[in-house]
Amino acid sequence: MSVDHYEVLGVSRDAQNDELKKAYRRLARELHPDVNGAADAEERFKQVTHAYEVLTDPQQRQRYDSGGEQGFGGFGPFGDIFENFFGGGQQRGPRSRQERGQDALIRVDVDLADVIFGVNQTLEIDTAVVCETCEGSCAAPGTSSKTCDICGGSGSLQRTVRSVLGNMVTQSPCGSCRGFGEVIGSPCPTCAGQGRVRATRSLSVDIPGGIETAQRIHLPGQGEVGHGGGPAGDLYLEFTVRGDKIFSRLGDDIVATLEVDMIDAVEGTEVTLPALDGEVTFSIKPGAQSADVITVKARGVTKLRGGGRGDLRFGLHVMTPTKLGAKESELIAKLRELRKPTAPTLAGAQQGIFQKFRDRLFGG
């Protein structure tokens, strides 16, 4: 059940640190179990101490005033302090030699062609793995750890300290076994008593179609093995999609520029080209213009979410010949007489070739 820290100390909500300290000292002397035999003295002393710790810490006080910290309930880091005061810490026992390993981040490069459908890739990872010699026990083969003679296996030592509040029992990790409660007489020579070693291992990963640069995949339990052969952390793969010399990616679409001969643009033609996922065939209609866009449906990148594929889109660039033979020049001259072309004119800003190409290709 939550309590009001200000009421516990008997101060106003705008009390400064000097006032908080005076109130705490007065109540601590009054309620300390060594001088107060009341049944609730110890619990009230804990509440007073917790309230003082919260209200004299600017960040904790701000969080408490905004409703983000509940009143004393015996949990959290303050519970550890009170256990140390009253000798309850020993019930927690020694700390485990096994610790969870760290998470790891690896950057992976993939080709644009690989993200169309996805790809399985084998990665070589330099990481911490369980020591095969001791199998994570940290002790040399044929040996084992023994109970610490200093702390008797508790992992901690207690001592009585005299203070202005009376005698207090404090607790600290045992320096001999470092809080583990056991001592390894003969550490494993391979891992130097760590229970893990650095090694390179292979990991097969299914990279989904549609992955984009800077996106990550989370692989639980594939990170670093912890001290003492503890459980592995997680592995995160961050991707970079390599560019292609011809094709580019636009969301789930693949785009490219297609150069078309002037005659093919005038008459139209059938085209078969190599794409990233095989050949593609489509028609160029007669009268095609530069900046026209031809779309081949469902030949783009597999959508990462929602299924289906994007499109393959070609922006046309009509190529005008720069050198003509005598016969070609003669035919062009006859064509000019037949068509009687109009004189060149200026196009408006929204009708220019570059604006048109951008609008058609990018949907602007």
C-alpha positions in Angstrom: 0.0 0.0 0.0 1.5 3.4 -1.0 2.2 6.1 1.5 2.9 9.8 1.2 6.7 10.5 1.6 6.1 14.0 2.8 3.6 12.8 5.5 6.1 10.1 6.6 8.7 12.8 7.2 6.2 15.4 8.5 7.3 18.1 6.0 5.6 20.3 3.4 5.8 19.4 -0.3 8.1 22.3 -0.9 10.6 21.3 1.8 14.3 21.8 1.0 17.1 19.4 1.6 18.1 20.9 5.0 14.6 20.6 6.3 14.4 17.0 5.0 17.7 16.1 6.7 16.6 17.5 10.1 13.3 15.6 9.9 15.0 12.4 8.9 17.6 12.6 11.7 14.9 13.3 14.3 12.7 10.4 13.2 15.6 8.0 12.7 16.8 8.5 16.3 13.3 8.0 17.5 12.4 4.9 15.5 15.6 3.0 15.2 15.0 -0.6 16.4 17.9 -0.4 18.8 16.3 2.3 20.8 12.6 1.8 20.0 11.0 -1.5 21.0 7.6 -0.8 19.4 6.3 -3.6 17.1 6.1 -1.2 14.2 9.3 0.7 14.8 11.4 -1.2 12.2 8.8 -0.8 9.5 8.3 2.9 10.2 12.1 3.3 10.2 12.3 1.7 6.8 9.5 4.1 5.5 11.3 7.1 6.9 14.6 6.1 5.3 13.0 5.3 1.9 11.1 8.6 1.9 14.3 10.5 2.7 16.2 8.7 -0.1 13.5 9.5 -2.6 13.0 13.2 -1.7 16.7 14.1 -1.5 17.3 12.7 -5.0 16.2 15.4 -7.6 15.3 12.8 -10.3 13.5 10.5 -8.0 11.7 13.4 -6.3 10.5 14.8 -9.7 9.3 11.3 -10.7 7.5 10.8 -7.4 5.8 14.3 -7.5 4.6 13.5 -11.0 3.1 10.2 -9.8 5.7 7.9 -11.3 7.0 6.4 -8.1 4.8 4.6 -5.6 5.2 4.7 -1.9 7.4 2.3 0.1 6.5 -1.3 -0.4 9.7 -3.2 0.3 10.8 -3.6 -3.3 13.5 -2.2 -5.5 17.0 -1.0 -4.6 15.9 0.3 -1.2 14.9 -3.2 -0.1 18.6 -4.1 -0.5 19.6 -1.3 1.8 17.2 -2.3 4.5 18.3 -5.9 4.2 21.9 -4.8 4.8 20.8 -2.7 7.8 18.9 -5.5 9.5 20.9 -8.5 8.4 18.4 -9.9 5.9 20.8 -9.8 3.0 22.3 -13.2 3.8 19.0 -14.9 2.9 19.6 -13.9 -0.7 22.6 -16.3 -0.9 25.7 -16.1 -3.2 25.4 -14.7 -6.6 25.4 -17.1 -9.6 28.7 -17.5 -11.5 26.6 -17.7 -14.7 25.7 -14.4 -16.2 23.7 -13.6 -19.3 25.9 -12.7 -22.3 25.9 -9.4 -24.1 23.8 -8.6 -27.1 25.7 -8.2 -30.4 25.1 -6.2 -33.6 26.5 -7.3 -37.0 26.2 -5.4 -40.2 25.4 -7.5 -43.3 25.7 -6.5 -46.9 23.2 -8.0 -49.4 22.8 -7.5 -53.2 19.7 -5.9 -54.6 19.0 -9.1 -56.5 18.9 -11.0 -53.2 16.2 -8.9 -51.6 13.7 -9.5 -54.4 12.8 -12.9 -53.0 15.0 -13.1 -50.0 18.1 -15.3 -49.6 19.7 -17.7 -47.1 23.1 -16.5 -46.1 25.8 -18.1 -43.9 27.5 -15.6 -41.7 30.8 -16.1 -40.0 30.5 -14.5 -36.5 33.4 -13.8 -34.1 31.7 -14.2 -30.7 32.0 -15.7 -27.2 31.0 -19.4 -27.0 31.0 -22.0 -24.2 34.4 -23.3 -23.4 34.6 -26.9 -24.7 37.3 -27.9 -22.2 35.4 -27.1 -19.0 31.9 -26.9 -20.6 31.2 -23.6 -18.8 32.1 -24.8 -15.3 35.2 -22.5 -15.2 37.2 -25.3 -13.4 40.0 -27.4 -14.9 38.9 -30.9 -16.1 38.8 -33.4 -13.2 38.5 -30.6 -10.6 35.6 -28.7 -9.1 34.9 -25.6 -7.0 34.8 -25.8 -3.2 32.9 -23.8 -0.6 34.6 -20.6 0.4 36.2 -20.9 3.8 35.9 -17.2 4.5 32.1 -16.7 4.1 31.0 -20.3 4.5 29.4 -20.3 1.1 27.1 -17.3 1.7 29.0 -15.1 -0.7 28.9 -12.1 1.7 30.4 -10.9 5.0 28.6 -9.0 7.8 30.0 -6.6 10.3 28.5 -4.4 13.0 29.2 -0.7 12.6 28.6 1.8 15.4 26.9 5.1 14.2 25.0 8.0 15.5 21.9 5.9 15.0 23.3 3.0 17.1 24.8 -0.3 16.0 24.0 -1.3 12.5 24.8 -4.5 10.7 26.3 -4.0 7.2 26.9 -6.6 4.5 29.4 -6.7 1.7 30.5 -9.3 -0.9 33.1 -11.7 0.2 36.5 -10.6 -1.1 37.8 -14.2 -1.2 35.2 -15.7 -3.5 33.9 -12.3 -5.0 30.4 -13.1 -3.8 30.1 -16.5 -5.5 30.3 -18.5 -2.3 32.7 -21.0 -4.0 36.3 -20.8 -4.9 37.8 -22.4 -8.0 41.2 -23.8 -7.0 42.3 -24.9 -10.5 40.8 -22.6 -13.2 40.3 -24.0 -16.6 43.5 -23.4 -18.6 41.7 -22.9 -21.9 39.3 -20.1 -20.8 41.2 -18.9 -17.7 38.2 -19.7 -15.5 35.8 -17.6 -17.6 33.7 -20.5 -18.8 33.7 -19.1 -22.3 36.2 -18.3 -25.1 36.3 -16.2 -28.3 35.7 -18.2 -31.5 34.3 -17.9 -35.0 31.1 -19.8 -35.6 28.9 -20.1 -38.7 25.2 -19.0 -38.6 22.7 -19.7 -41.3 20.2 -16.8 -41.6 17.1 -16.5 -43.8 17.1 -12.9 -45.0 13.5 -12.0 -46.0 12.6 -10.5 -49.3 12.0 -6.8 -49.2 14.6 -6.0 -46.5 15.9 -2.4 -46.8 19.0 -0.6 -45.8 19.2 0.1 -42.0 16.5 -2.4 -41.1 17.3 -5.0 -38.5 16.5 -8.6 -37.7 16.4 -9.8 -34.1 17.7 -13.3 -33.4 17.1 -14.2 -29.7 19.8 -16.3 -28.0 22.4 -15.9 -30.8 24.6 -13.3 -29.2 27.5 -13.6 -26.8 27.6 -16.5 -24.3 27.8 -15.2 -20.8 30.4 -15.6 -18.0 30.4 -19.1 -16.6 28.7 -20.5 -19.7 25.6 -18.4 -19.0 22.8 -18.0 -21.5 23.6 -16.1 -24.7 22.4 -12.6 -25.4 20.6 -11.7 -28.5 22.0 -11.0 -32.0 20.8 -8.1 -34.2 21.6 -8.0 -37.9 21.6 -4.6 -39.6 21.4 -4.7 -43.4 22.9 -2.6 -46.2 21.5 -3.3 -49.6 24.2 -2.8 -52.2 23.4 -0.9 -55.3 23.3 -2.3 -58.9 25.0 -0.8 -62.0 21.7 -0.8 -63.9 18.8 -1.2 -61.6 17.8 1.0 -58.7 15.2 0.5 -55.9 12.3 2.8 -55.3 10.3 1.4 -52.4 9.1 -2.0 -53.6 9.7 -1.1 -57.2 12.8 -1.6 -59.3 13.5 1.1 -61.9 16.0 1.5 -64.8 16.5 3.7 -67.8 16.0 2.1 -71.2 17.7 3.7 -74.2 15.5 3.3 -77.3 16.6 3.9 -80.9 14.7 6.7 -82.6 13.3 4.3 -85.3 12.1 1.9 -82.6 10.4 4.8 -80.8 8.7 5.9 -84.0 7.5 2.5 -85.1 7.3 0.6 -81.8 9.0 -2.7 -81.0 9.1 -5.8 -78.9 11.8 -5.9 -76.3 13.3 -8.8 -74.3 15.8 -7.8 -71.6 17.6 -9.4 -68.6 16.2 -8.3 -65.3 17.4 -9.1 -61.8 15.1 -12.1 -61.5 15.3 -13.4 -65.2 14.3 -12.1 -68.6 11.4 -9.8 -69.1 9.5 -9.1 -72.4 7.3 -6.1 -73.1 6.2 -3.8 -76.0 7.2 -0.3 -76.8 4.3 1.4 -78.5 4.7 3.4 -81.7 5.4 7.1 -81.0 7.2 6.5 -77.7 8.7 9.6 -76.2 11.6 10.2 -73.9 10.4 10.2 -70.3 7.6 7.7 -71.0 7.5 5.0 -68.4 6.8 1.3 -69.1 5.6 -0.7 -66.2 5.9 -4.5 -65.9 3.6 -5.5 -63.1 4.8 -7.7 -60.2 8.4 -7.9 -61.2 9.8 -5.8 -58.4 10.8 -6.5 -54.8 8.7 -8.8 -52.6 6.9 -6.7 -50.1 8.2 -7.2 -46.6 4.8 -6.8 -45.1 1.5 -7.5 -46.8 2.7 -10.0 -49.5 2.9 -9.5 -53.3 5.6 -7.7 -55.2 6.3 -4.3 -56.5 6.7 -3.4 -60.2 9.6 -3.2 -62.7 9.6 0.2 -64.3 11.6 1.5 -67.3 12.0 5.2 -68.1 12.5 5.6 -71.8 15.3 7.7 -73.3 14.9 8.1 -77.1 18.3 8.1 -78.7 18.8 10.5 -81.7 21.6 9.5 -84.1 24.5 11.8 -84.2 26.0 10.6 -87.5 24.1 9.8 -90.7 25.2 8.2 -93.9 24.3 9.8 -97.3 21.3 7.5 -97.8 20.1 8.1 -94.3 20.3 11.9 -94.6 18.4 11.7 -97.9 15.6 9.7 -96.2 15.4 12.1 -93.3 15.2 15.0 -95.7 12.2 13.3 -97.5 10.6 12.6 -94.1 10.9 16.3 -93.3 9.1 17.2 -96.6 6.4 14.8 -95.9 5.8 15.8 -92.2 6.4 19.5 -92.6 7.4 19.7 -88.9 6.7 22.8 -86.8 9.5 25.0 -85.6 10.9 24.3 -82.1 9.1 25.9 -79.2 9.8 26.4 -75.5 7.9 24.2 -73.1 6.5 25.4 -69.8 8.2 24.6 -66.5 5.7 21.8 -65.7 6.0 20.3 -69.2 9.8 20.1 -69.5 11.3 16.7 -70.3 13.0 16.3 -66.9 9.9 17.3 -65.0 7.8 14.9 -67.0 10.3 12.0 -66.5 10.4 12.6 -62.7 6.6 12.9 -62.5 5.9 9.7 -64.4 8.6 7.6 -62.8 8.2 8.8 -59.2 4.5 9.6 -59.3 4.9 13.3 -58.5 
